[in-house]
């Protein structure tokens, strides 16, 4: 048992990974607190899932155009210094939002502007973070480092809403944004004292345009990477908007929660993802892609049943199960891709993955959110489930996975 635990926690043997992990955990708690406080402000002002879709659209647009070049930059520069800059800029943005919320009158259009700024910075931060994780440990610890960071991500998703609810009840959203700013600066400080392992087999890339084309061609011509990217994008495009926009407005409109209840309820989907992350980390499947065989059917089934949940408790349970299945789906795809990709393409692969989470997912919140306002949340959830299920079956059949 001791040997099993030591193997699963192997990345913590490396001091720099350990220090970064702790700081990044706090930063992610701040980010998820920020996200929930922003959603609370928007729903209090509008009550609309479409409005949540608008803010996600503001974040997505700059990511859509910039994140692939962000991956190129990651493959050409010092990734540690790049993340220090991006975290510092995100901290400054959160500080300004703190002051506006505390001393001014925060409006939805202000949040849209800050969303655009956030999208620009994330375009470089997201692929850099993915590349940095695996450059802090030797190759034999890649899978566990990625799994531990995913556990970290979802633990923060669980804590963030609780902390947001507590801070908003104590003082208001401005305190949440201040907390987020402090955690960004903490990560930047820790990174000034972290060392990164040298890259191996990194090409001398001729220029940004050719480098980007070369990276995309490599992914498109690699059958396993191509299938996994397509399945990842399908999952993000269909299910991410349900979690980020439709469920939030649907639950708030149906059960009329206050700020503390809202924060507590939306910690449960994160708990489901956290359970999935712990399961994945402990089992450490030899073929990570096999977790897809559980994740995809589970997400599909729960989405189909979600509009029929009779009360808040069953609705929360359904969202938790969705979070569990969604984590298994994402982990099986991203871990297997990072294990298979050649090192010189890692930054560009990271930028494509990041484009899914930071651009495609938020972008799709816009049409899904407005469809929920127009046709109703139940119809929207069922349509999402149908597209996700049929699309996943089609991709699996074409690739025999």
C-alpha positions as CSV (number, residue, x, y, z in Angstrom):
1,X,0.0,0.0,0.0
2,X,2.9,2.3,0.9
3,X,4.5,1.6,-2.5
4,X,1.3,2.2,-4.3
5,X,0.8,5.6,-2.6
6,X,4.4,6.6,-3.2
7,X,4.0,5.8,-7.0
8,X,0.9,7.8,-7.2
9,X,2.4,10.8,-5.5
10,X,5.8,10.5,-7.3
11,X,5.8,14.0,-8.8
12,X,5.9,15.5,-5.2
13,X,9.4,14.2,-4.9
14,X,10.4,17.1,-7.0
15,X,10.6,20.2,-4.9
16,X,9.8,22.7,-7.6
17,X,6.7,20.8,-8.7
18,X,5.6,20.6,-5.1
19,X,5.9,24.3,-4.5
20,X,4.2,25.2,-7.8
21,X,1.4,22.8,-7.1
22,X,0.6,24.5,-3.7
23,X,0.7,28.0,-5.2
24,X,-1.4,27.0,-8.2
25,X,-4.0,25.4,-6.0
26,X,-4.6,28.7,-4.2
27,X,-4.6,30.5,-7.5
28,X,-7.2,28.2,-9.0
29,X,-9.4,28.6,-5.8
30,X,-9.2,32.3,-6.5
31,X,-10.1,31.9,-10.2
32,X,-13.2,29.7,-9.4
33,X,-14.3,32.1,-6.7
34,X,-14.0,34.9,-9.2
35,X,-16.0,33.0,-11.8
36,X,-18.8,32.3,-9.4
37,X,-18.9,35.9,-8.1
38,X,-19.1,37.2,-11.7
39,X,-21.9,34.8,-12.5
40,X,-23.8,35.9,-9.3
41,X,-23.5,39.6,-10.4
42,X,-24.8,38.8,-13.9
43,X,-27.7,36.6,-12.8
44,X,-28.7,39.1,-10.1
45,X,-28.8,41.8,-12.8
46,X,-30.4,39.8,-15.7
47,X,-31.5,36.3,-14.6
48,X,-30.5,35.1,-18.0
49,X,-28.3,32.1,-19.1
50,X,-27.8,34.1,-22.4
51,X,-26.1,36.9,-20.4
52,X,-23.7,34.3,-18.9
53,X,-23.1,33.1,-22.5
54,X,-22.2,36.7,-23.4
55,X,-19.5,36.9,-20.8
56,X,-18.1,33.6,-21.9
57,X,-18.2,34.8,-25.5
58,X,-16.1,37.9,-24.5
59,X,-13.5,35.6,-23.0
60,X,-13.6,33.2,-26.0
61,X,-13.2,35.7,-28.9
62,X,-9.5,36.7,-28.2
63,X,-8.6,33.1,-27.3
64,X,-10.0,31.9,-30.6
65,X,-7.7,34.2,-32.6
66,X,-4.6,34.2,-30.3
67,X,-4.2,30.9,-28.5
68,X,-2.7,28.9,-31.3
69,X,0.0,31.5,-31.7
70,X,0.4,31.3,-27.9
71,X,1.3,27.7,-28.3
72,X,4.0,28.6,-30.9
73,X,5.4,31.2,-28.4
74,X,5.6,28.5,-25.7
75,X,7.7,26.3,-28.0
76,X,10.0,29.2,-28.7
77,X,10.5,30.9,-25.3
78,X,11.2,30.4,-21.6
79,X,7.8,29.1,-20.5
80,X,8.4,29.9,-16.8
81,X,9.0,33.6,-17.5
82,X,6.0,33.7,-19.8
83,X,3.7,32.4,-17.0
84,X,5.2,34.9,-14.5
85,X,4.1,37.7,-16.9
86,X,0.6,36.3,-17.6
87,X,-0.1,35.7,-13.9
88,X,1.0,39.2,-13.0
89,X,-1.2,40.7,-15.7
90,X,-4.2,38.6,-14.5
91,X,-3.5,39.8,-11.0
92,X,-3.5,43.5,-12.1
93,X,-6.7,43.0,-14.0
94,X,-8.4,41.5,-10.9
95,X,-7.1,44.4,-8.7
96,X,-8.7,46.9,-11.1
97,X,-12.0,45.0,-11.0
98,X,-11.8,44.9,-7.2
99,X,-11.6,48.7,-7.1
100,X,-14.4,49.2,-9.6
101,X,-16.7,46.8,-7.7
102,X,-15.9,48.3,-4.3
103,X,-15.9,52.0,-5.1
104,X,-17.9,52.3,-8.3
105,X,-21.1,50.8,-9.7
106,X,-20.3,47.5,-11.4
107,X,-22.4,46.7,-14.6
108,X,-22.5,43.8,-16.9
109,X,-20.7,45.7,-19.7
110,X,-17.7,46.2,-17.3
111,X,-17.5,42.5,-16.8
112,X,-17.6,42.0,-20.6
113,X,-14.5,44.3,-21.0
114,X,-12.6,42.5,-18.3
115,X,-13.6,39.2,-20.0
116,X,-12.0,40.4,-23.2
117,X,-8.8,41.3,-21.3
118,X,-8.8,37.9,-19.5
119,X,-9.2,36.1,-22.9
120,X,-6.2,37.8,-24.3
121,X,-4.0,36.9,-21.4
122,X,-5.3,33.3,-21.1
123,X,-4.4,32.8,-24.8
124,X,-0.8,32.7,-23.7
125,X,-1.2,31.4,-20.1
126,X,-3.1,28.2,-21.0
127,X,-0.6,26.5,-23.3
128,X,2.3,27.7,-21.2
129,X,0.8,26.1,-18.1
130,X,0.3,22.8,-19.9
131,X,3.9,22.8,-21.1
132,X,5.3,23.8,-17.7
133,X,3.6,21.0,-15.9
134,X,5.4,18.2,-17.8
135,X,8.7,20.2,-17.8
136,X,8.9,20.1,-14.0
137,X,9.1,16.3,-13.7
138,X,10.9,13.5,-15.6
139,X,9.0,11.7,-18.3
140,X,8.1,8.7,-16.1
141,X,6.1,11.0,-13.9
142,X,4.2,12.8,-16.7
143,X,1.0,10.9,-16.3
144,X,0.8,11.4,-12.5
145,X,1.8,15.1,-12.7
146,X,-1.0,15.7,-15.1
147,X,-3.4,13.7,-13.0
148,X,-2.4,15.5,-9.8
149,X,-2.8,18.9,-11.5
150,X,-6.3,17.8,-12.6
151,X,-7.0,16.8,-9.0
152,X,-5.7,20.2,-8.0
153,X,-8.0,21.9,-10.6
154,X,-11.1,20.2,-9.4
155,X,-10.4,20.5,-5.7
156,X,-10.1,24.2,-6.4
157,X,-13.4,24.1,-8.3
158,X,-15.0,22.6,-5.2
159,X,-13.4,25.1,-2.7
160,X,-13.9,28.2,-4.9
161,X,-17.7,28.4,-4.8
162,X,-17.7,27.9,-1.0
163,X,-15.1,30.7,-0.5
164,X,-16.9,33.0,-3.0
165,X,-20.2,32.4,-1.1
166,X,-18.5,33.1,2.3
167,X,-16.7,36.3,1.0
168,X,-19.8,37.6,-0.7
169,X,-21.9,37.1,2.4
170,X,-19.2,38.8,4.5
171,X,-18.4,41.8,2.3
172,X,-19.5,41.4,-1.3
173,X,-18.0,40.4,-4.7
174,X,-15.2,42.9,-4.5
175,X,-13.5,40.9,-1.7
176,X,-13.7,37.8,-4.0
177,X,-11.9,39.7,-6.8
178,X,-9.3,40.9,-4.3
179,X,-8.6,37.4,-3.1
180,X,-8.2,36.3,-6.8
181,X,-5.7,39.0,-7.4
182,X,-3.6,38.1,-4.4
183,X,-3.4,34.4,-5.5
184,X,-2.2,35.4,-9.0
185,X,0.6,37.4,-7.5
186,X,1.5,34.5,-5.2
187,X,1.9,32.1,-8.2
188,X,4.1,34.7,-10.0
189,X,6.3,35.0,-6.9
190,X,6.7,31.2,-6.5
191,X,7.6,30.8,-10.2
192,X,10.6,33.2,-9.7
193,X,12.1,30.4,-7.5
194,X,11.2,27.4,-9.6
195,X,13.5,25.6,-12.0
196,X,12.3,23.8,-15.2
197,X,13.9,20.8,-16.7
198,X,15.6,21.4,-20.1
199,X,13.6,20.5,-23.1
200,X,14.8,17.7,-25.4
201,X,14.7,17.5,-29.2
202,X,13.3,21.0,-29.6
203,X,13.5,22.1,-33.2
204,X,14.8,25.4,-34.4
205,X,11.6,26.8,-35.8
206,X,11.9,29.1,-38.8
207,X,9.0,31.5,-38.2
208,X,5.7,31.7,-36.4
209,X,3.4,31.0,-39.4
210,X,5.4,28.0,-40.6
211,X,5.7,26.7,-37.1
212,X,1.9,26.9,-36.5
213,X,1.2,25.2,-39.8
214,X,3.7,22.5,-39.1
215,X,2.2,21.8,-35.6
216,X,-1.4,21.6,-36.9
217,X,-0.3,19.3,-39.7
218,X,1.4,17.0,-37.3
219,X,-1.7,16.8,-35.1
220,X,-4.0,16.3,-38.2
221,X,-1.8,13.5,-39.6
222,X,-1.5,11.6,-36.3
223,X,-4.6,9.3,-36.2
224,X,-4.8,9.0,-32.4
225,X,-4.2,12.6,-31.7
226,X,-6.7,13.6,-34.3
227,X,-9.4,11.4,-32.8
228,X,-8.8,12.6,-29.3
229,X,-8.8,16.2,-30.3
230,X,-12.1,15.8,-32.1
231,X,-13.7,14.0,-29.2
232,X,-12.3,16.6,-26.8
233,X,-13.8,19.5,-28.9
234,X,-17.2,17.7,-29.2
235,X,-17.3,17.3,-25.4
236,X,-16.3,20.9,-24.7
237,X,-18.7,22.3,-27.3
238,X,-21.7,20.4,-26.0
239,X,-21.2,19.8,-22.3
240,X,-19.0,22.7,-21.1
241,X,-21.8,25.3,-21.8
242,X,-24.3,23.2,-19.8
243,X,-22.0,23.4,-16.8
244,X,-20.9,27.0,-17.2
245,X,-24.2,28.7,-18.3
246,X,-27.3,26.6,-18.7
247,X,-27.2,24.7,-15.4
248,X,-26.5,27.9,-13.4
249,X,-29.4,29.9,-14.8
250,X,-31.7,26.8,-14.7
251,X,-31.0,26.0,-11.1
252,X,-31.1,29.6,-9.9
253,X,-34.4,30.2,-11.8
254,X,-36.1,27.0,-10.6
255,X,-35.0,27.0,-6.9
256,X,-34.4,30.8,-6.2
257,X,-31.1,30.4,-4.3
258,X,-29.4,33.2,-2.3
259,X,-25.7,33.9,-2.6
260,X,-24.5,31.3,-0.1
261,X,-26.8,28.6,-1.4
262,X,-25.8,29.4,-5.0
263,X,-22.1,29.0,-4.0
264,X,-22.7,25.7,-2.1
265,X,-24.8,24.1,-4.8
266,X,-22.3,24.7,-7.5
267,X,-19.5,23.3,-5.4
268,X,-21.1,19.8,-5.9
269,X,-20.4,19.5,-9.6
270,X,-16.8,20.2,-8.8
271,X,-16.9,17.6,-6.1
272,X,-18.0,15.1,-8.7
273,X,-15.1,16.1,-10.9
274,X,-12.8,15.9,-7.8
275,X,-14.0,12.3,-7.2
276,X,-13.2,11.5,-10.8
277,X,-9.7,13.0,-10.5
278,X,-9.0,11.0,-7.4
279,X,-10.3,7.8,-9.0
280,X,-8.1,8.4,-12.1
281,X,-5.0,9.3,-10.0
282,X,-5.3,6.2,-7.8
283,X,-6.1,3.7,-10.5
284,X,-3.5,5.2,-12.9
285,X,-4.8,3.2,-15.9
286,X,-2.1,1.8,-18.2
287,X,-4.2,3.0,-21.1
288,X,-5.7,6.3,-20.0
289,X,-7.9,6.4,-23.1
290,X,-10.0,3.5,-21.7
291,X,-11.5,5.8,-19.1
292,X,-13.5,7.3,-22.0
293,X,-15.6,4.1,-22.1
294,X,-17.1,5.1,-18.8
295,X,-17.0,8.9,-19.0
296,X,-18.9,9.4,-22.2
297,X,-21.9,7.1,-21.5
298,X,-22.2,8.5,-17.9
299,X,-22.3,12.1,-19.1
300,X,-24.9,11.3,-21.8
301,X,-27.2,9.4,-19.4
302,X,-27.2,12.0,-16.7
303,X,-27.8,14.8,-19.2
304,X,-30.9,12.9,-20.6
305,X,-32.3,12.5,-17.0
306,X,-31.4,16.0,-15.7
307,X,-34.6,17.9,-16.7
308,X,-36.7,15.1,-14.9
309,X,-34.9,15.5,-11.6
310,X,-37.8,16.3,-9.1
311,X,-36.0,18.5,-6.5
312,X,-32.8,20.3,-5.7
313,X,-31.1,17.3,-4.0
314,X,-31.6,15.1,-7.1
315,X,-30.5,18.0,-9.4
316,X,-27.3,18.5,-7.4
317,X,-26.7,14.7,-7.5
318,X,-27.1,14.8,-11.3
319,X,-24.7,17.7,-11.7
320,X,-22.2,15.9,-9.5
321,X,-22.4,12.7,-11.6
322,X,-22.0,14.9,-14.7
323,X,-18.8,16.4,-13.2
324,X,-17.5,12.9,-12.4
325,X,-18.0,11.6,-16.0
326,X,-16.8,14.8,-17.5
327,X,-13.5,14.6,-15.6
328,X,-12.9,11.0,-16.8
329,X,-13.6,12.0,-20.4
330,X,-11.2,15.0,-20.3
331,X,-8.5,13.2,-18.4
332,X,-8.5,10.2,-20.6
333,X,-8.1,12.4,-23.7
334,X,-5.6,15.0,-22.4
335,X,-3.3,12.6,-20.5
336,X,-3.1,10.2,-23.5
337,X,-2.3,13.0,-25.9
338,X,0.5,14.4,-23.7
339,X,1.9,10.9,-23.4
340,X,2.0,10.4,-27.2
341,X,3.0,13.8,-28.5
342,X,6.6,14.5,-29.5
343,X,8.3,17.0,-27.2
344,X,8.8,19.6,-30.0
345,X,5.1,19.8,-30.6
346,X,4.0,19.9,-26.9
347,X,3.4,23.7,-26.8
348,X,1.3,23.6,-30.0
349,X,-0.7,20.6,-28.8
350,X,-1.3,22.5,-25.6
351,X,-2.5,25.5,-27.5
352,X,-5.1,23.4,-29.4
353,X,-6.3,21.8,-26.1
354,X,-6.3,25.3,-24.5
355,X,-8.3,26.6,-27.5
356,X,-11.0,24.1,-26.6
357,X,-11.3,25.0,-23.0
358,X,-10.6,28.7,-23.3
359,X,-12.2,29.5,-26.6
360,X,-14.5,26.9,-28.0
361,X,-16.2,26.1,-24.7
362,X,-16.9,29.7,-23.7
363,X,-17.8,30.6,-27.3
364,X,-20.5,27.8,-27.3
365,X,-22.0,29.2,-24.1
366,X,-23.3,32.0,-26.3
367,X,-25.7,30.0,-28.6
368,X,-26.5,27.4,-26.0
369,X,-27.3,30.0,-23.3
370,X,-29.6,32.0,-25.7
371,X,-31.3,28.8,-26.9
372,X,-32.1,28.0,-23.2
373,X,-33.6,31.4,-22.8
374,X,-35.7,31.0,-26.0
375,X,-36.6,27.3,-26.0
376,X,-36.2,26.4,-22.3
377,X,-33.5,24.7,-20.4
378,X,-34.9,21.1,-20.6
379,X,-35.1,21.1,-24.4
380,X,-31.6,22.6,-24.6
381,X,-30.1,19.9,-22.3
382,X,-31.8,17.1,-24.2
383,X,-30.5,18.5,-27.5
384,X,-27.0,18.8,-26.1
385,X,-27.2,15.2,-24.9
386,X,-28.3,14.0,-28.3
387,X,-25.6,15.8,-30.2
388,X,-23.0,14.6,-27.7
389,X,-24.1,11.0,-27.7
390,X,-24.5,10.6,-31.5
391,X,-21.3,12.5,-32.2
392,X,-19.2,10.4,-29.8
393,X,-20.6,7.2,-31.3
394,X,-19.7,8.4,-34.8
395,X,-16.2,9.4,-33.8
396,X,-15.6,6.1,-32.0
397,X,-17.0,4.1,-35.0
398,X,-14.7,5.9,-37.4
399,X,-11.7,5.4,-35.3
400,X,-12.6,2.0,-33.7
401,X,-11.6,3.1,-30.2
